[in-house]
Amino acid sequence: MSEPVGFTRRFALGVAACAVALGLAGPAAAEVDFSGETIEWIIPFSAGGGSDTWARFNAPLLSKYLPGQPTVIVVNEPGGGSTKGTNLFAARAKPDGLMILGTSGSTQFPYLLGDPRVRYEYKDWKIAMAGPTGGVVYTTPDLGLTGPQDIAMLKDKELVYASQGATSLDLVPLLGFRLMGLDVQHVFGFKGRGDGRLAFERGEVNIDYQTSSAYLKNVQPLVDAGEAVPLFSWGVLNEAGEVVRDPTFPDLPSFVEAYETLTGAPPSGPDYEAYFAFFTAGFPAQKMVFLPKDTPDEIVAAYQKAFEDMKADPDYQANAETVLGTYGQVTGPLAQALFESGTTIAPELRTRVAETLATEYGVKLGED
């Protein structure tokens, strides 16, 4: 099976519940006016990665559709596997709508694992928008691979990967590569996936992955130039909760297909359940926009309406798929459901991953 036992039914019930909830009217956007204001969009990652690309695509459209058309600036605050910038938001943001936070799976994961660097609580925030995404694993042609059909050649290779940290979104490739039985050295300490890509371009590492937006913008040109070889995507979940091919990259196998190619059988067992839990939190519920919990409902509603209205904008419709991939950005009850699924994990899976990190990678939470 390509999903852990019991997940399919829970996921399907969640989708059904959201479908019903979406028929309910949200709070009306009252008199909100951001005229003359500057809104800071905190991105707790370095420039050039997927979250930065995502925010910089959305920022001018958000400015256009928020009441009063305020200036929206993206502020990069990297460090601590994204905990530094997120802690800053938690400490400084006021409930006036003038500072928002864009999170990623790399922000969810330290929270889910109980990382002591985390000084933020997701329950203290209100969600304005959620955006699922995907990601593609690629390697250098120097290893002799020419495409997904050569993935079995990875078994005998010594691979090096530039990681933001074991509790960041890079936990998904760490658990995935381990499940596949690949020999990968994870070099921790990079401040964002953009930095990891630059290390790949410099020849310092030979396997990498980028989220869809960064892959489309920064890696596809490398592929076109023969300097990178795409291998597989992490895949997406269908409405039944099954891992299927990412529609943005239909020619690439999903992680599940790649695993079967390497091992001859579909993934299963507790290690796959642990991988699957963080994949779910990291990609179907990856990118989210938050405001402090005391933010008035009318301001939250104004943000949600702006994110919805922008999707009808000609610039958005012309460029969203090229920049972000074929993923819908959602608001309202569906965003709330993704929010809850992306910030919740079974205690036994949390314990299993923490023990794996400590015993096999020498990583104690807060020290990676």
C-alpha positions in Angstrom: 0.0 0.0 0.0 1.2 3.6 -0.6 -0.4 4.9 2.5 -0.4 3.7 6.2 -3.3 1.7 7.4 -6.1 3.8 8.7 -4.9 7.0 7.0 -7.0 6.7 3.9 -10.3 6.7 5.8 -9.4 9.6 8.1 -8.2 11.7 5.1 -11.3 11.0 3.1 -13.5 11.9 6.0 -11.6 15.1 6.5 -12.0 16.1 2.9 -15.7 15.4 3.1 -16.0 17.5 6.3 -14.2 20.3 4.5 -16.5 20.1 1.5 -19.5 20.6 3.8 -17.8 23.3 5.8 -16.9 25.2 2.6 -20.6 25.8 2.1 -20.8 27.8 5.3 -20.3 31.5 5.1 -17.2 33.0 6.8 -17.1 36.3 8.6 -17.7 39.3 6.4 -14.8 41.6 5.9 -15.9 44.8 7.7 -14.4 48.2 7.3 -10.7 47.4 7.0 -8.4 49.9 5.3 -4.6 49.5 5.0 -4.1 52.7 2.9 -0.6 54.1 3.3 0.5 51.1 5.4 3.5 48.8 4.9 2.9 45.1 5.7 5.9 42.9 6.5 5.6 39.3 5.3 8.1 37.4 7.4 9.7 34.4 5.6 12.0 32.5 8.0 14.3 31.3 5.2 17.0 32.7 3.0 16.3 34.2 -0.4 16.0 32.0 -3.4 14.3 29.0 -1.9 10.7 27.8 -2.4 9.1 29.8 0.4 10.8 33.0 -0.7 9.8 32.4 -4.3 6.2 31.6 -3.2 6.0 34.8 -1.1 7.5 37.1 -3.7 5.0 35.8 -6.3 2.1 36.4 -4.0 3.1 39.7 -2.3 2.3 42.2 -5.1 -1.0 40.5 -5.7 -1.8 40.5 -2.0 -1.0 44.2 -2.0 -3.4 44.8 -5.0 -6.3 43.1 -3.3 -6.0 44.0 0.3 -8.2 47.0 1.2 -6.3 50.2 0.7 -3.6 48.5 -1.4 -0.8 48.6 1.2 2.8 48.0 0.3 3.7 44.3 1.1 7.4 43.6 1.6 9.0 40.2 2.0 11.4 40.1 4.9 13.8 37.1 5.0 14.8 36.1 8.6 16.7 32.8 8.2 18.3 30.7 10.9 17.7 27.9 13.3 15.9 25.7 10.7 13.3 28.6 10.3 12.8 28.8 14.1 14.6 32.2 14.4 12.3 34.1 12.1 9.2 32.4 13.4 10.2 33.1 17.0 10.6 36.7 15.9 7.1 36.8 14.5 5.7 35.2 17.6 7.4 37.8 19.8 6.8 41.0 17.7 3.6 40.6 15.6 0.7 42.7 16.7 -2.9 41.9 16.0 -3.2 44.8 13.5 -2.6 42.9 10.3 0.7 44.7 9.6 2.9 41.6 10.0 2.2 38.2 8.6 4.2 35.0 8.7 4.7 32.5 5.9 5.6 29.0 7.2 6.8 25.8 5.6 7.2 22.2 6.6 10.5 23.3 8.0 8.6 25.4 10.5 6.1 22.7 11.3 8.6 20.0 11.9 10.6 21.5 14.9 7.2 22.2 16.5 6.0 18.7 15.9 9.2 17.2 17.3 9.3 19.4 20.4 12.5 21.1 19.4 13.6 23.3 22.3 14.4 26.2 19.9 10.7 26.6 19.2 9.2 29.5 21.1 6.1 29.7 19.1 2.7 27.9 19.4 0.6 27.3 16.3 -2.6 27.5 18.4 -1.7 31.2 19.0 -2.3 32.0 15.3 -5.1 32.4 12.8 -4.6 31.0 9.3 -5.2 33.2 6.3 -4.2 30.9 3.5 -2.7 27.4 2.9 -0.8 26.2 -0.1 0.1 22.6 -0.8 3.2 22.0 -2.8 5.5 19.3 -4.1 9.2 18.7 -4.5 11.6 17.0 -6.9 14.8 15.1 -6.1 17.6 15.5 -8.6 21.2 14.6 -8.9 24.3 15.5 -11.0 25.0 13.9 -14.3 28.5 13.2 -13.0 27.1 10.1 -11.2 26.2 8.6 -14.6 22.4 8.7 -14.2 20.4 10.1 -17.2 16.9 10.0 -15.7 14.4 8.2 -13.4 15.0 4.9 -15.3 18.5 4.8 -13.8 17.5 5.3 -10.2 18.8 1.8 -9.2 22.3 3.2 -9.9 22.0 5.2 -6.7 22.4 2.1 -4.5 26.2 2.0 -5.1 26.8 5.8 -4.9 28.2 7.9 -2.1 25.8 10.8 -1.9 26.1 14.1 -0.2 23.1 16.3 0.6 23.1 19.9 1.9 20.5 20.1 4.7 19.0 22.9 6.7 18.8 20.6 9.7 17.3 17.3 10.7 14.2 18.9 12.1 13.6 21.1 9.1 11.7 20.1 5.9 14.9 18.3 5.0 13.6 15.6 7.4 11.5 14.2 4.6 14.5 13.5 2.3 16.5 12.2 5.3 13.8 9.7 6.2 13.0 9.0 2.6 16.6 8.3 1.5 17.1 6.2 4.7 14.0 4.1 3.8 15.3 3.6 0.3 18.6 2.3 1.8 20.7 5.0 0.1 24.2 6.0 1.4 23.7 9.7 2.0 25.8 12.0 4.1 23.6 14.9 5.3 25.6 18.1 5.9 23.6 20.1 8.3 23.6 23.9 8.8 22.5 25.4 5.6 20.0 28.3 6.0 17.6 27.4 3.3 16.9 25.2 0.3 18.2 28.0 -1.9 21.6 27.6 -0.2 21.4 23.9 -0.7 20.9 24.4 -4.4 23.8 26.7 -4.6 26.0 24.1 -3.0 24.8 21.6 -5.7 25.7 24.1 -8.4 29.2 24.5 -6.9 29.6 20.8 -7.0 29.8 20.5 -3.2 26.9 18.0 -3.0 25.6 15.6 -5.6 21.9 15.1 -4.6 19.4 17.7 -3.8 15.7 18.4 -3.8 13.7 21.7 -4.2 10.1 22.5 -3.6 8.1 22.9 -6.8 8.3 26.7 -7.0 12.1 26.8 -6.5 12.5 23.8 -8.8 10.6 25.3 -11.7 12.4 28.6 -11.3 16.0 27.6 -10.5 16.5 23.9 -11.3 14.6 23.4 -14.5 17.2 25.6 -16.3 19.9 23.4 -14.9 18.1 20.3 -16.3 17.6 22.0 -19.7 21.4 22.8 -19.7 22.3 19.1 -18.9 23.6 20.1 -15.4 21.0 18.3 -13.3 19.0 15.0 -13.7 15.5 14.8 -12.1 14.8 11.5 -10.5 11.4 11.5 -8.7 8.9 13.8 -7.0 7.7 13.2 -3.4 4.2 12.9 -5.0 0.8 14.2 -3.8 -2.2 12.8 -2.0 -5.4 12.1 -3.9 -8.7 12.4 -2.1 -8.4 8.9 -0.9 -5.2 9.7 0.9 -3.0 7.7 -1.6 0.4 8.9 -2.9 0.1 9.5 -6.6 2.3 11.3 -9.2 2.6 15.1 -8.8 0.5 16.7 -11.6 3.1 19.4 -11.9 5.7 16.7 -12.8 3.6 14.0 -14.4 6.6 12.4 -16.2 8.4 11.8 -12.9 7.7 8.8 -10.6 6.5 9.5 -7.1 8.5 8.5 -4.1 6.4 5.4 -3.8 7.2 4.4 -7.4 10.9 5.2 -6.9 11.0 3.0 -3.8 9.4 0.1 -5.6 11.9 0.5 -8.4 14.8 0.3 -5.9 13.4 -2.5 -3.7 10.9 -4.4 -5.7 8.1 -3.9 -3.2 5.9 -1.0 -2.0 6.9 0.8 1.2 5.3 -0.4 4.4 6.0 -0.7 8.1 6.7 1.7 11.0 9.6 3.5 9.3 7.3 4.3 6.3 4.5 5.4 8.7 7.0 7.9 10.2 8.1 9.1 6.8 4.5 9.4 5.7 3.5 11.4 8.7 6.2 14.1 8.0 5.6 14.0 4.3 1.9 14.8 4.9 2.8 17.7 7.3 5.5 18.9 5.0 3.9 18.9 1.6 0.1 18.6 1.4 0.0 21.1 4.2 3.2 22.9 3.6 3.0 26.6 3.1 0.7 28.7 5.3 0.1 32.3 6.1 -0.7 33.3 9.6 -1.8 36.3 11.7 -1.7 36.5 15.6 -4.8 34.9 17.3 -6.0 38.2 18.7 -6.3 39.7 15.2 -9.9 40.9 14.7 -12.0 38.6 12.5 -12.6 41.3 10.0 -8.8 41.7 9.3 -8.5 37.9 8.9 -11.5 37.9 6.6 -9.9 40.8 4.6 -6.8 38.7 4.1 -8.7 35.6 3.1 -10.8 37.6 0.6 -7.6 39.1 -0.9 -6.1 35.7 -1.3 -9.3 34.4 -3.0 -9.7 37.5 -5.2 -6.1 37.4 -6.5 -6.8 33.9 -8.0 -9.0 35.6 -10.6 -6.4 38.2 -11.4 -5.0 37.8 -15.0 -1.4 38.0 -13.8 -2.1 35.2 -11.3 -3.8 33.0 -13.8 -1.1 33.6 -16.4 1.8 32.8 -14.1 0.8 30.8 -11.1 1.3 27.4 -12.6 4.7 28.3 -14.0 5.9 29.7 -10.7 4.0 27.6 -8.1 3.0 24.5 -10.0 -0.5 23.0 -10.2 -1.4 23.5 -6.6 -4.4 25.5 -5.4 -4.0 28.1 -2.6 -7.0 27.8 -0.3 -8.7 29.7 2.5 -11.5 29.1 4.9 -12.4 25.7 6.3 -10.2 23.8 3.9 -7.2 25.9 5.0 -8.1 25.3 8.6 -8.2 21.5 8.0 -4.8 21.5 6.3 -3.5 23.7 9.2 -4.7 21.1 11.8 -3.3 18.1 9.9 0.0 19.8 9.3 0.6 20.6 13.0 -0.5 17.3 14.5 1.4 14.0 14.8 0.9 10.8 16.7 3.2 10.7 19.8 4.6 7.3 18.9 5.7 8.5 15.5 7.3 11.6 17.1 9.2 9.4 19.5 10.3 7.0 16.7 11.7 9.8 14.6 13.4 11.5 17.5 15.1 8.2 18.5 16.2 7.7 14.9 17.8 11.1 14.7 19.6 10.6 18.0 20.9 7.1 17.4 21.7 7.2 13.7 22.6 10.8 13.0 23.8 12.0 16.4 21.2 14.7 16.3 19.6 15.9 19.6 16.7 18.2 19.2 17.8 21.8 19.2 21.4 21.0 18.2 21.2 20.2 14.5 
